[in-house]
């Protein structure tokens, strides 16, 4: 599977690059709010990161 590109806009819609946005959550950081958790799950889904969603 292709890895998500850190320099592309994050799929969650924040307008930030993936590396500045949800990537840290997909690498194990805990989102500080429920909204961030939802966004990180959405972007994981959009990027095909099934492991994160499970
Ligand atoms: Zn994001």
mmCIF file of the protein (N, C-alpha, C, O) and its ligand, coordinates in Angstrom:
data_MODEL
# 
_entry.id   MODEL 
# 
loop_
_entity.id 
_entity.type 
_entity.pdbx_number_of_molecules 
1 polymer     1 
2 non-polymer 1 
# 
_entity_poly.entity_id                      1 
_entity_poly.type                           'polypeptide(L)' 
_entity_poly.nstd_linkage                   no 
_entity_poly.nstd_monomer                   no 
_entity_poly.pdbx_seq_one_letter_code       
;(UNK)(UNK)(UNK)(UNK)(UNK)(UNK)(UNK)(UNK)(UNK)(UNK)(UNK)(UNK)(UNK)(UNK)(UNK)(UNK)
(UNK)(UNK)(UNK)(UNK)(UNK)(UNK)(UNK)(UNK)(UNK)(UNK)(UNK)(UNK)(UNK)(UNK)(UNK)(UNK)
(UNK)(UNK)(UNK)(UNK)(UNK)(UNK)(UNK)(UNK)(UNK)(UNK)(UNK)(UNK)(UNK)(UNK)(UNK)(UNK)
(UNK)(UNK)(UNK)(UNK)(UNK)(UNK)
;
_entity_poly.pdbx_seq_one_letter_code_can   XXXXXXXXXXXXXXXXXXXXXXXXXXXXXXXXXXXXXXXXXXXXXXXXXXXXXX 
_entity_poly.pdbx_strand_id                 A 
# 
loop_
_entity_poly_seq.entity_id 
_entity_poly_seq.num 
_entity_poly_seq.mon_id 
_entity_poly_seq.hetero 
1 1  UNK n 
1 2  UNK n 
1 3  UNK n 
1 4  UNK n 
1 5  UNK n 
1 6  UNK n 
1 7  UNK n 
1 8  UNK n 
1 9  UNK n 
1 10 UNK n 
1 11 UNK n 
1 12 UNK n 
1 13 UNK n 
1 14 UNK n 
1 15 UNK n 
1 16 UNK n 
1 17 UNK n 
1 18 UNK n 
1 19 UNK n 
1 20 UNK n 
1 21 UNK n 
1 22 UNK n 
1 23 UNK n 
1 24 UNK n 
1 25 UNK n 
1 26 UNK n 
1 27 UNK n 
1 28 UNK n 
1 29 UNK n 
1 30 UNK n 
1 31 UNK n 
1 32 UNK n 
1 33 UNK n 
1 34 UNK n 
1 35 UNK n 
1 36 UNK n 
1 37 UNK n 
1 38 UNK n 
1 39 UNK n 
1 40 UNK n 
1 41 UNK n 
1 42 UNK n 
1 43 UNK n 
1 44 UNK n 
1 45 UNK n 
1 46 UNK n 
1 47 UNK n 
1 48 UNK n 
1 49 UNK n 
1 50 UNK n 
1 51 UNK n 
1 52 UNK n 
1 53 UNK n 
1 54 UNK n 
# 
loop_
_struct_asym.id 
_struct_asym.entity_id 
A 1 
B 2 
# 
loop_
_chem_comp.id 
_chem_comp.type 
_chem_comp.mon_nstd_flag 
UNK 'L-peptide linking' . 
ZN  non-polymer         . 
# 
_pdbx_entity_nonpoly.entity_id   2 
_pdbx_entity_nonpoly.name        ? 
_pdbx_entity_nonpoly.comp_id     ZN 
# 
_pdbx_nonpoly_scheme.asym_id         B 
_pdbx_nonpoly_scheme.entity_id       2 
_pdbx_nonpoly_scheme.mon_id          ZN 
_pdbx_nonpoly_scheme.ndb_seq_num     1 
_pdbx_nonpoly_scheme.pdb_seq_num     101 
_pdbx_nonpoly_scheme.auth_seq_num    101 
_pdbx_nonpoly_scheme.pdb_mon_id      ZN 
_pdbx_nonpoly_scheme.auth_mon_id     ZN 
_pdbx_nonpoly_scheme.pdb_strand_id   A 
_pdbx_nonpoly_scheme.pdb_ins_code    . 
# 
loop_
_atom_site.group_PDB 
_atom_site.id 
_atom_site.type_symbol 
_atom_site.label_atom_id 
_atom_site.label_alt_id 
_atom_site.label_comp_id 
_atom_site.label_asym_id 
_atom_site.label_entity_id 
_atom_site.label_seq_id 
_atom_site.pdbx_PDB_ins_code 
_atom_site.Cartn_x 
_atom_site.Cartn_y 
_atom_site.Cartn_z 
_atom_site.occupancy 
_atom_site.B_iso_or_equiv 
_atom_site.pdbx_formal_charge 
_atom_site.auth_seq_id 
_atom_site.auth_comp_id 
_atom_site.auth_asym_id 
_atom_site.auth_atom_id 
_atom_site.pdbx_PDB_model_num 
ATOM   1   N  N  . UNK A 1 1  ? 0.849   -1.202 0.000  1.00 0.00 ? 1   UNK A N  1 
ATOM   2   C  CA . UNK A 1 1  ? 0.000   0.000  0.000  1.00 0.00 ? 1   UNK A CA 1 
ATOM   3   C  C  . UNK A 1 1  ? 0.882   1.249  0.000  1.00 0.00 ? 1   UNK A C  1 
ATOM   4   O  O  . UNK A 1 1  ? 1.899   1.292  0.692  1.00 0.00 ? 1   UNK A O  1 
ATOM   5   N  N  . UNK A 1 2  ? 0.498   2.253  -0.767 1.00 0.00 ? 2   UNK A N  1 
ATOM   6   C  CA . UNK A 1 2  ? 1.252   3.508  -0.787 1.00 0.00 ? 2   UNK A CA 1 
ATOM   7   C  C  . UNK A 1 2  ? 1.075   4.245  0.535  1.00 0.00 ? 2   UNK A C  1 
ATOM   8   O  O  . UNK A 1 2  ? -0.010  4.243  1.116  1.00 0.00 ? 2   UNK A O  1 
ATOM   9   N  N  . UNK A 1 3  ? 2.140   4.868  1.000  1.00 0.00 ? 3   UNK A N  1 
ATOM   10  C  CA . UNK A 1 3  ? 2.030   5.656  2.221  1.00 0.00 ? 3   UNK A CA 1 
ATOM   11  C  C  . UNK A 1 3  ? 1.452   7.026  1.894  1.00 0.00 ? 3   UNK A C  1 
ATOM   12  O  O  . UNK A 1 3  ? 1.680   7.561  0.809  1.00 0.00 ? 3   UNK A O  1 
ATOM   13  N  N  . UNK A 1 4  ? 0.706   7.588  2.831  1.00 0.00 ? 4   UNK A N  1 
ATOM   14  C  CA . UNK A 1 4  ? 0.178   8.937  2.629  1.00 0.00 ? 4   UNK A CA 1 
ATOM   15  C  C  . UNK A 1 4  ? 1.322   9.932  2.491  1.00 0.00 ? 4   UNK A C  1 
ATOM   16  O  O  . UNK A 1 4  ? 2.320   9.840  3.207  1.00 0.00 ? 4   UNK A O  1 
ATOM   17  N  N  . UNK A 1 5  ? 1.180   10.877 1.578  1.00 0.00 ? 5   UNK A N  1 
ATOM   18  C  CA . UNK A 1 5  ? 2.231   11.875 1.409  1.00 0.00 ? 5   UNK A CA 1 
ATOM   19  C  C  . UNK A 1 5  ? 2.092   12.982 2.443  1.00 0.00 ? 5   UNK A C  1 
ATOM   20  O  O  . UNK A 1 5  ? 1.036   13.608 2.533  1.00 0.00 ? 5   UNK A O  1 
ATOM   21  N  N  . UNK A 1 6  ? 3.139   13.237 3.229  1.00 0.00 ? 6   UNK A N  1 
ATOM   22  C  CA . UNK A 1 6  ? 3.064   14.248 4.300  1.00 0.00 ? 6   UNK A CA 1 
ATOM   23  C  C  . UNK A 1 6  ? 2.851   15.661 3.784  1.00 0.00 ? 6   UNK A C  1 
ATOM   24  O  O  . UNK A 1 6  ? 2.408   16.537 4.528  1.00 0.00 ? 6   UNK A O  1 
ATOM   25  N  N  . UNK A 1 7  ? 3.164   15.885 2.515  1.00 0.00 ? 7   UNK A N  1 
ATOM   26  C  CA . UNK A 1 7  ? 3.084   17.249 1.998  1.00 0.00 ? 7   UNK A CA 1 
ATOM   27  C  C  . UNK A 1 7  ? 1.788   17.543 1.256  1.00 0.00 ? 7   UNK A C  1 
ATOM   28  O  O  . UNK A 1 7  ? 1.587   18.659 0.776  1.00 0.00 ? 7   UNK A O  1 
ATOM   29  N  N  . UNK A 1 8  ? 0.914   16.559 1.159  1.00 0.00 ? 8   UNK A N  1 
ATOM   30  C  CA . UNK A 1 8  ? -0.388  16.815 0.556  1.00 0.00 ? 8   UNK A CA 1 
ATOM   31  C  C  . UNK A 1 8  ? -1.341  17.377 1.605  1.00 0.00 ? 8   UNK A C  1 
ATOM   32  O  O  . UNK A 1 8  ? -1.166  17.133 2.799  1.00 0.00 ? 8   UNK A O  1 
ATOM   33  N  N  . UNK A 1 9  ? -2.350  18.128 1.165  1.00 0.00 ? 9   UNK A N  1 
ATOM   34  C  CA . UNK A 1 9  ? -3.343  18.632 2.131  1.00 0.00 ? 9   UNK A CA 1 
ATOM   35  C  C  . UNK A 1 9  ? -4.017  17.477 2.851  1.00 0.00 ? 9   UNK A C  1 
ATOM   36  O  O  . UNK A 1 9  ? -4.349  16.461 2.242  1.00 0.00 ? 9   UNK A O  1 
ATOM   37  N  N  . UNK A 1 10 ? -4.214  17.640 4.142  1.00 0.00 ? 10  UNK A N  1 
ATOM   38  C  CA . UNK A 1 10 ? -4.833  16.576 4.919  1.00 0.00 ? 10  UNK A CA 1 
ATOM   39  C  C  . UNK A 1 10 ? -6.271  16.345 4.456  1.00 0.00 ? 10  UNK A C  1 
ATOM   40  O  O  . UNK A 1 10 ? -7.013  17.304 4.245  1.00 0.00 ? 10  UNK A O  1 
ATOM   41  N  N  . UNK A 1 11 ? -6.666  15.094 4.299  1.00 0.00 ? 11  UNK A N  1 
ATOM   42  C  CA . UNK A 1 11 ? -8.023  14.797 3.819  1.00 0.00 ? 11  UNK A CA 1 
ATOM   43  C  C  . UNK A 1 11 ? -9.126  15.200 4.790  1.00 0.00 ? 11  UNK A C  1 
ATOM   44  O  O  . UNK A 1 11 ? -10.298 15.207 4.412  1.00 0.00 ? 11  UNK A O  1 
ATOM   45  N  N  . UNK A 1 12 ? -8.787  15.531 6.013  1.00 0.00 ? 12  UNK A N  1 
ATOM   46  C  CA . UNK A 1 12 ? -9.838  15.867 6.977  1.00 0.00 ? 12  UNK A CA 1 
ATOM   47  C  C  . UNK A 1 12 ? -10.441 17.235 6.720  1.00 0.00 ? 12  UNK A C  1 
ATOM   48  O  O  . UNK A 1 12 ? -11.463 17.580 7.313  1.00 0.00 ? 12  UNK A O  1 
ATOM   49  N  N  . UNK A 1 13 ? -9.821  18.027 5.838  1.00 0.00 ? 13  UNK A N  1 
ATOM   50  C  CA . UNK A 1 13 ? -10.420 19.301 5.478  1.00 0.00 ? 13  UNK A CA 1 
ATOM   51  C  C  . UNK A 1 13 ? -9.919  20.478 6.287  1.00 0.00 ? 13  UNK A C  1 
ATOM   52  O  O  . UNK A 1 13 ? -10.499 21.562 6.217  1.00 0.00 ? 13  UNK A O  1 
ATOM   53  N  N  . UNK A 1 14 ? -8.856  20.292 7.054  1.00 0.00 ? 14  UNK A N  1 
ATOM   54  C  CA . UNK A 1 14 ? -8.345  21.368 7.899  1.00 0.00 ? 14  UNK A CA 1 
ATOM   55  C  C  . UNK A 1 14 ? -7.647  22.448 7.084  1.00 0.00 ? 14  UNK A C  1 
ATOM   56  O  O  . UNK A 1 14 ? -7.526  23.587 7.536  1.00 0.00 ? 14  UNK A O  1 
ATOM   57  N  N  . UNK A 1 15 ? -7.186  22.096 5.880  1.00 0.00 ? 15  UNK A N  1 
ATOM   58  C  CA . UNK A 1 15 ? -6.415  23.032 5.077  1.00 0.00 ? 15  UNK A CA 1 
ATOM   59  C  C  . UNK A 1 15 ? -4.924  22.957 5.356  1.00 0.00 ? 15  UNK A C  1 
ATOM   60  O  O  . UNK A 1 15 ? -4.132  23.601 4.669  1.00 0.00 ? 15  UNK A O  1 
ATOM   61  N  N  . UNK A 1 16 ? -4.531  22.173 6.360  1.00 0.00 ? 16  UNK A N  1 
ATOM   62  C  CA . UNK A 1 16 ? -3.118  21.984 6.674  1.00 0.00 ? 16  UNK A CA 1 
ATOM   63  C  C  . UNK A 1 16 ? -2.567  20.800 5.895  1.00 0.00 ? 16  UNK A C  1 
ATOM   64  O  O  . UNK A 1 16 ? -3.310  19.942 5.418  1.00 0.00 ? 16  UNK A O  1 
ATOM   65  N  N  . UNK A 1 17 ? -1.232  20.779 5.777  1.00 0.00 ? 17  UNK A N  1 
ATOM   66  C  CA . UNK A 1 17 ? -0.624  19.594 5.197  1.00 0.00 ? 17  UNK A CA 1 
ATOM   67  C  C  . UNK A 1 17 ? -0.788  18.417 6.155  1.00 0.00 ? 17  UNK A C  1 
ATOM   68  O  O  . UNK A 1 17 ? -0.885  18.577 7.372  1.00 0.00 ? 17  UNK A O  1 
ATOM   69  N  N  . UNK A 1 18 ? -0.813  17.247 5.559  1.00 0.00 ? 18  UNK A N  1 
ATOM   70  C  CA . UNK A 1 18 ? -1.017  16.040 6.370  1.00 0.00 ? 18  UNK A CA 1 
ATOM   71  C  C  . UNK A 1 18 ? -0.006  15.942 7.501  1.00 0.00 ? 18  UNK A C  1 
ATOM   72  O  O  . UNK A 1 18 ? -0.355  15.559 8.617  1.00 0.00 ? 18  UNK A O  1 
ATOM   73  N  N  . UNK A 1 19 ? 1.257   16.289 7.215  1.00 0.00 ? 19  UNK A N  1 
ATOM   74  C  CA . UNK A 1 19 ? 2.291   16.157 8.249  1.00 0.00 ? 19  UNK A CA 1 
ATOM   75  C  C  . UNK A 1 19 ? 2.095   17.140 9.400  1.00 0.00 ? 19  UNK A C  1 
ATOM   76  O  O  . UNK A 1 19 ? 2.598   16.920 10.501 1.00 0.00 ? 19  UNK A O  1 
ATOM   77  N  N  . UNK A 1 20 ? 1.356   18.235 9.139  1.00 0.00 ? 20  UNK A N  1 
ATOM   78  C  CA . UNK A 1 20 ? 1.088   19.226 10.189 1.00 0.00 ? 20  UNK A CA 1 
ATOM   79  C  C  . UNK A 1 20 ? -0.250  18.971 10.868 1.00 0.00 ? 20  UNK A C  1 
ATOM   80  O  O  . UNK A 1 20 ? -0.636  19.688 11.791 1.00 0.00 ? 20  UNK A O  1 
ATOM   81  N  N  . UNK A 1 21 ? -0.946  17.957 10.409 1.00 0.00 ? 21  UNK A N  1 
ATOM   82  C  CA . UNK A 1 21 ? -2.316  17.765 10.882 1.00 0.00 ? 21  UNK A CA 1 
ATOM   83  C  C  . UNK A 1 21 ? -2.479  16.372 11.490 1.00 0.00 ? 21  UNK A C  1 
ATOM   84  O  O  . UNK A 1 21 ? -2.051  16.140 12.620 1.00 0.00 ? 21  UNK A O  1 
ATOM   85  N  N  . UNK A 1 22 ? -3.076  15.470 10.773 1.00 0.00 ? 22  UNK A N  1 
ATOM   86  C  CA . UNK A 1 22 ? -3.470  14.188 11.360 1.00 0.00 ? 22  UNK A CA 1 
ATOM   87  C  C  . UNK A 1 22 ? -2.365  13.139 11.382 1.00 0.00 ? 22  UNK A C  1 
ATOM   88  O  O  . UNK A 1 22 ? -2.531  12.091 12.007 1.00 0.00 ? 22  UNK A O  1 
ATOM   89  N  N  . UNK A 1 23 ? -1.255  13.391 10.722 1.00 0.00 ? 23  UNK A N  1 
ATOM   90  C  CA . UNK A 1 23 ? -0.228  12.341 10.656 1.00 0.00 ? 23  UNK A CA 1 
ATOM   91  C  C  . UNK A 1 23 ? 0.222   11.900 12.044 1.00 0.00 ? 23  UNK A C  1 
ATOM   92  O  O  . UNK A 1 23 ? 0.414   10.709 12.290 1.00 0.00 ? 23  UNK A O  1 
ATOM   93  N  N  . UNK A 1 24 ? 0.389   12.862 12.951 1.00 0.00 ? 24  UNK A N  1 
ATOM   94  C  CA . UNK A 1 24 ? 0.871   12.504 14.290 1.00 0.00 ? 24  UNK A CA 1 
ATOM   95  C  C  . UNK A 1 24 ? -0.110  11.585 15.007 1.00 0.00 ? 24  UNK A C  1 
ATOM   96  O  O  . UNK A 1 24 ? 0.300   10.736 15.798 1.00 0.00 ? 24  UNK A O  1 
ATOM   97  N  N  . UNK A 1 25 ? -1.392  11.744 14.738 1.00 0.00 ? 25  UNK A N  1 
ATOM   98  C  CA . UNK A 1 25 ? -2.374  10.861 15.370 1.00 0.00 ? 25  UNK A CA 1 
ATOM   99  C  C  . UNK A 1 25 ? -2.293  9.461  14.775 1.00 0.00 ? 25  UNK A C  1 
ATOM   100 O  O  . UNK A 1 25 ? -2.456  8.459  15.471 1.00 0.00 ? 25  UNK A O  1 
ATOM   101 N  N  . UNK A 1 26 ? -2.039  9.418  13.477 1.00 0.00 ? 26  UNK A N  1 
ATOM   102 C  CA . UNK A 1 26 ? -1.939  8.115  12.823 1.00 0.00 ? 26  UNK A CA 1 
ATOM   103 C  C  . UNK A 1 26 ? -0.657  7.395  13.245 1.00 0.00 ? 26  UNK A C  1 
ATOM   104 O  O  . UNK A 1 26 ? -0.529  6.182  13.077 1.00 0.00 ? 26  UNK A O  1 
ATOM   105 N  N  . UNK A 1 27 ? 0.282   8.156  13.793 1.00 0.00 ? 27  UNK A N  1 
ATOM   106 C  CA . UNK A 1 27 ? 1.521   7.545  14.283 1.00 0.00 ? 27  UNK A CA 1 
ATOM   107 C  C  . UNK A 1 27 ? 1.462   7.239  15.769 1.00 0.00 ? 27  UNK A C  1 
ATOM   108 O  O  . UNK A 1 27 ? 2.430   6.733  16.338 1.00 0.00 ? 27  UNK A O  1 
ATOM   109 N  N  . UNK A 1 28 ? 0.341   7.539  16.400 1.00 0.00 ? 28  UNK A N  1 
ATOM   110 C  CA . UNK A 1 28 ? 0.181   7.110  17.777 1.00 0.00 ? 28  UNK A CA 1 
ATOM   111 C  C  . UNK A 1 28 ? -0.149  8.195  18.786 1.00 0.00 ? 28  UNK A C  1 
ATOM   112 O  O  . UNK A 1 28 ? -0.477  7.880  19.930 1.00 0.00 ? 28  UNK A O  1 
ATOM   113 N  N  . UNK A 1 29 ? -0.072  9.479  18.396 1.00 0.00 ? 29  UNK A N  1 
ATOM   114 C  CA . UNK A 1 29 ? -0.423  10.539 19.342 1.00 0.00 ? 29  UNK A CA 1 
ATOM   115 C  C  . UNK A 1 29 ? -1.931  10.526 19.592 1.00 0.00 ? 29  UNK A C  1 
ATOM   116 O  O  . UNK A 1 29 ? -2.713  10.184 18.706 1.00 0.00 ? 29  UNK A O  1 
ATOM   117 N  N  . UNK A 1 30 ? -2.325  10.902 20.803 1.00 0.00 ? 30  UNK A N  1 
ATOM   118 C  CA . UNK A 1 30 ? -3.740  10.924 21.120 1.00 0.00 ? 30  UNK A CA 1 
ATOM   119 C  C  . UNK A 1 30 ? -4.330  12.296 20.812 1.00 0.00 ? 30  UNK A C  1 
ATOM   120 O  O  . UNK A 1 30 ? -3.819  13.309 21.291 1.00 0.00 ? 30  UNK A O  1 
ATOM   121 N  N  . UNK A 1 31 ? -5.398  12.341 20.019 1.00 0.00 ? 31  UNK A N  1 
ATOM   122 C  CA . UNK A 1 31 ? -6.068  13.619 19.773 1.00 0.00 ? 31  UNK A CA 1 
ATOM   123 C  C  . UNK A 1 31 ? -6.595  14.195 21.082 1.00 0.00 ? 31  UNK A C  1 
ATOM   124 O  O  . UNK A 1 31 ? -7.088  13.454 21.933 1.00 0.00 ? 31  UNK A O  1 
ATOM   125 N  N  . UNK A 1 32 ? -6.493  15.524 21.247 1.00 0.00 ? 32  UNK A N  1 
ATOM   126 C  CA . UNK A 1 32 ? -6.863  16.137 22.519 1.00 0.00 ? 32  UNK A CA 1 
ATOM   127 C  C  . UNK A 1 32 ? -8.351  16.416 22.621 1.00 0.00 ? 32  UNK A C  1 
ATOM   128 O  O  . UNK A 1 32 ? -8.862  16.658 23.715 1.00 0.00 ? 32  UNK A O  1 
ATOM   129 N  N  . UNK A 1 33 ? -9.046  16.387 21.504 1.00 0.00 ? 33  UNK A N  1 
ATOM   130 C  CA . UNK A 1 33 ? -10.490 16.630 21.545 1.00 0.00 ? 33  UNK A CA 1 
ATOM   131 C  C  . UNK A 1 33 ? -11.217 15.595 20.693 1.00 0.00 ? 33  UNK A C  1 
ATOM   132 O  O  . UNK A 1 33 ? -10.628 14.949 19.826 1.00 0.00 ? 33  UNK A O  1 
ATOM   133 N  N  . UNK A 1 34 ? -12.504 15.460 20.962 1.00 0.00 ? 34  UNK A N  1 
ATOM   134 C  CA . UNK A 1 34 ? -13.310 14.513 20.190 1.00 0.00 ? 34  UNK A CA 1 
ATOM   135 C  C  . UNK A 1 34 ? -13.353 14.914 18.718 1.00 0.00 ? 34  UNK A C  1 
ATOM   136 O  O  . UNK A 1 34 ? -13.388 14.065 17.828 1.00 0.00 ? 34  UNK A O  1 
ATOM   137 N  N  . UNK A 1 35 ? -13.350 16.234 18.480 1.00 0.00 ? 35  UNK A N  1 
ATOM   138 C  CA . UNK A 1 35 ? -13.385 16.687 17.092 1.00 0.00 ? 35  UNK A CA 1 
ATOM   139 C  C  . UNK A 1 35 ? -12.124 16.265 16.349 1.00 0.00 ? 35  UNK A C  1 
ATOM   140 O  O  . UNK A 1 35 ? -12.190 15.824 15.202 1.00 0.00 ? 35  UNK A O  1 
ATOM   141 N  N  . UNK A 1 36 ? -10.982 16.401 17.004 1.00 0.00 ? 36  UNK A N  1 
ATOM   142 C  CA . UNK A 1 36 ? -9.736  15.981 16.377 1.00 0.00 ? 36  UNK A CA 1 
ATOM   143 C  C  . UNK A 1 36 ? -9.729  14.478 16.132 1.00 0.00 ? 36  UNK A C  1 
ATOM   144 O  O  . UNK A 1 36 ? -9.235  14.003 15.110 1.00 0.00 ? 36  UNK A O  1 
ATOM   145 N  N  . UNK A 1 37 ? -10.282 13.744 17.079 1.00 0.00 ? 37  UNK A N  1 
ATOM   146 C  CA . UNK A 1 37 ? -10.358 12.299 16.914 1.00 0.00 ? 37  UNK A CA 1 
ATOM   147 C  C  . UNK A 1 37 ? -11.213 11.959 15.696 1.00 0.00 ? 37  UNK A C  1 
ATOM   148 O  O  . UNK A 1 37 ? -10.848 11.096 14.899 1.00 0.00 ? 37  UNK A O  1 
ATOM   149 N  N  . UNK A 1 38 ? -12.347 12.637 15.555 1.00 0.00 ? 38  UNK A N  1 
ATOM   150 C  CA . UNK A 1 38 ? -13.206 12.389 14.397 1.00 0.00 ? 38  UNK A CA 1 
ATOM   151 C  C  . UNK A 1 38 ? -12.481 12.715 13.103 1.00 0.00 ? 38  UNK A C  1 
ATOM   152 O  O  . UNK A 1 38 ? -12.547 11.961 12.131 1.00 0.00 ? 38  UNK A O  1 
ATOM   153 N  N  . UNK A 1 39 ? -11.789 13.848 13.102 1.00 0.00 ? 39  UNK A N  1 
ATOM   154 C  CA . UNK A 1 39 ? -11.075 14.251 11.891 1.00 0.00 ? 39  UNK A CA 1 
ATOM   155 C  C  . UNK A 1 39 ? -9.972  13.256 11.547 1.00 0.00 ? 39  UNK A C  1 
ATOM   156 O  O  . UNK A 1 39 ? -9.783  12.894 10.386 1.00 0.00 ? 39  UNK A O  1 
ATOM   157 N  N  . UNK A 1 40 ? -9.250  12.824 12.576 1.00 0.00 ? 40  UNK A N  1 
ATOM   158 C  CA . UNK A 1 40 ? -8.146  11.907 12.299 1.00 0.00 ? 40  UNK A CA 1 
ATOM   159 C  C  . UNK A 1 40 ? -8.680  10.570 11.798 1.00 0.00 ? 40  UNK A C  1 
ATOM   160 O  O  . UNK A 1 40 ? -8.046  9.908  10.975 1.00 0.00 ? 40  UNK A O  1 
ATOM   161 N  N  . UNK A 1 41 ? -9.841  10.182 12.296 1.00 0.00 ? 41  UNK A N  1 
ATOM   162 C  CA . UNK A 1 41 ? -10.439 8.942  11.797 1.00 0.00 ? 41  UNK A CA 1 
ATOM   163 C  C  . UNK A 1 41 ? -10.893 9.113  10.357 1.00 0.00 ? 41  UNK A C  1 
ATOM   164 O  O  . UNK A 1 41 ? -10.723 8.219  9.528  1.00 0.00 ? 41  UNK A O  1 
ATOM   165 N  N  . UNK A 1 42 ? -11.468 10.267 10.072 1.00 0.00 ? 42  UNK A N  1 
ATOM   166 C  CA . UNK A 1 42 ? -11.921 10.502 8.708  1.00 0.00 ? 42  UNK A CA 1 
ATOM   167 C  C  . UNK A 1 42 ? -10.740 10.489 7.743  1.00 0.00 ? 42  UNK A C  1 
ATOM   168 O  O  . UNK A 1 42 ? -10.806 9.867  6.683  1.00 0.00 ? 42  UNK A O  1 
ATOM   169 N  N  . UNK A 1 43 ? -9.662  11.175 8.113  1.00 0.00 ? 43  UNK A N  1 
ATOM   170 C  CA . UNK A 1 43 ? -8.515  11.225 7.207  1.00 0.00 ? 43  UNK A CA 1 
ATOM   171 C  C  . UNK A 1 43 ? -7.860  9.855  7.091  1.00 0.00 ? 43  UNK A C  1 
ATOM   172 O  O  . UNK A 1 43 ? -7.355  9.503  6.025  1.00 0.00 ? 43  UNK A O  1 
ATOM   173 N  N  . UNK A 1 44 ? -7.860  9.076  8.170  1.00 0.00 ? 44  UNK A N  1 
ATOM   174 C  CA . UNK A 1 44 ? -7.324  7.717  8.089  1.00 0.00 ? 44  UNK A CA 1 
ATOM   175 C  C  . UNK A 1 44 ? -8.137  6.893  7.095  1.00 0.00 ? 44  UNK A C  1 
ATOM   176 O  O  . UNK A 1 44 ? -7.588  6.130  6.300  1.00 0.00 ? 44  UNK A O  1 
ATOM   177 N  N  . UNK A 1 45 ? -9.445  7.062  7.157  1.00 0.00 ? 45  UNK A N  1 
ATOM   178 C  CA . UNK A 1 45 ? -10.310 6.348  6.228  1.00 0.00 ? 45  UNK A CA 1 
ATOM   179 C  C  . UNK A 1 45 ? -10.025 6.780  4.792  1.00 0.00 ? 45  UNK A C  1 
ATOM   180 O  O  . UNK A 1 45 ? -9.927  5.950  3.888  1.00 0.00 ? 45  UNK A O  1 
ATOM   181 N  N  . UNK A 1 46 ? -9.897  8.085  4.598  1.00 0.00 ? 46  UNK A N  1 
ATOM   182 C  CA . UNK A 1 46 ? -9.651  8.615  3.261  1.00 0.00 ? 46  UNK A CA 1 
ATOM   183 C  C  . UNK A 1 46 ? -8.304  8.159  2.715  1.00 0.00 ? 46  UNK A C  1 
ATOM   184 O  O  . UNK A 1 46 ? -8.129  8.032  1.503  1.00 0.00 ? 46  UNK A O  1 
ATOM   185 N  N  . UNK A 1 47 ? -7.353  7.913  3.615  1.00 0.00 ? 47  UNK A N  1 
ATOM   186 C  CA . UNK A 1 47 ? -6.017  7.506  3.199  1.00 0.00 ? 47  UNK A CA 1 
ATOM   187 C  C  . UNK A 1 47 ? -5.851  5.995  3.161  1.00 0.00 ? 47  UNK A C  1 
ATOM   188 O  O  . UNK A 1 47 ? -4.795  5.491  2.780  1.00 0.00 ? 47  UNK A O  1 
ATOM   189 N  N  . UNK A 1 48 ? -6.887  5.278  3.552  1.00 0.00 ? 48  UNK A N  1 
ATOM   190 C  CA . UNK A 1 48 ? -6.811  3.825  3.523  1.00 0.00 ? 48  UNK A CA 1 
ATOM   191 C  C  . UNK A 1 48 ? -6.035  3.236  4.684  1.00 0.00 ? 48  UNK A C  1 
ATOM   192 O  O  . UNK A 1 48 ? -5.509  2.127  4.582  1.00 0.00 ? 48  UNK A O  1 
ATOM   193 N  N  . UNK A 1 49 ? -5.956  3.974  5.803  1.00 0.00 ? 49  UNK A N  1 
ATOM   194 C  CA . UNK A 1 49 ? -5.228  3.482  6.982  1.00 0.00 ? 49  UNK A CA 1 
ATOM   195 C  C  . UNK A 1 49 ? -6.167  2.668  7.860  1.00 0.00 ? 49  UNK A C  1 
ATOM   196 O  O  . UNK A 1 49 ? -6.586  3.112  8.929  1.00 0.00 ? 49  UNK A O  1 
ATOM   197 N  N  . UNK A 1 50 ? -6.484  1.483  7.395  1.00 0.00 ? 50  UNK A N  1 
ATOM   198 C  CA . UNK A 1 50 ? -7.470  0.670  8.099  1.00 0.00 ? 50  UNK A CA 1 
ATOM   199 C  C  . UNK A 1 50 ? -7.040  0.358  9.520  1.00 0.00 ? 50  UNK A C  1 
ATOM   200 O  O  . UNK A 1 50 ? -7.882  0.252  10.412 1.00 0.00 ? 50  UNK A O  1 
ATOM   201 N  N  . UNK A 1 51 ? -5.745  0.209  9.743  1.00 0.00 ? 51  UNK A N  1 
ATOM   202 C  CA . UNK A 1 51 ? -5.256  -0.136 11.076 1.00 0.00 ? 51  UNK A CA 1 
ATOM   203 C  C  . UNK A 1 51 ? -5.650  0.908  12.114 1.00 0.00 ? 51  UNK A C  1 
ATOM   204 O  O  . UNK A 1 51 ? -5.932  0.579  13.266 1.00 0.00 ? 51  UNK A O  1 
ATOM   205 N  N  . UNK A 1 52 ? -5.664  2.174  11.690 1.00 0.00 ? 52  UNK A N  1 
ATOM   206 C  CA . UNK A 1 52 ? -5.966  3.245  12.640 1.00 0.00 ? 52  UNK A CA 1 
ATOM   207 C  C  . UNK A 1 52 ? -7.430  3.226  13.057 1.00 0.00 ? 52  UNK A C  1 
ATOM   208 O  O  . UNK A 1 52 ? -7.763  3.528  14.203 1.00 0.00 ? 52  UNK A O  1 
ATOM   209 N  N  . UNK A 1 53 ? -8.289  2.874  12.130 1.00 0.00 ? 53  UNK A N  1 
ATOM   210 C  CA . UNK A 1 53 ? -9.714  2.934  12.392 1.00 0.00 ? 53  UNK A CA 1 
ATOM   211 C  C  . UNK A 1 53 ? -10.165 1.762  13.264 1.00 0.00 ? 53  UNK A C  1 
ATOM   212 O  O  . UNK A 1 53 ? -11.099 1.892  14.056 1.00 0.00 ? 53  UNK A O  1 
ATOM   213 N  N  . UNK A 1 54 ? -9.505  0.637  13.113 1.00 0.00 ? 54  UNK A N  1 
ATOM   214 C  CA . UNK A 1 54 ? -9.903  -0.568 13.846 1.00 0.00 ? 54  UNK A CA 1 
ATOM   215 C  C  . UNK A 1 54 ? -9.756  -0.379 15.350 1.00 0.00 ? 54  UNK A C  1 
ATOM   216 O  O  . UNK A 1 54 ? -10.047 -1.296 16.118 1.00 0.00 ? 54  UNK A O  1 
HETATM 217 ZN ZN . ZN  B 2 .  ? -6.149  16.302 9.361  1.00 0.00 ? 101 ZN  A ZN 1 
# 
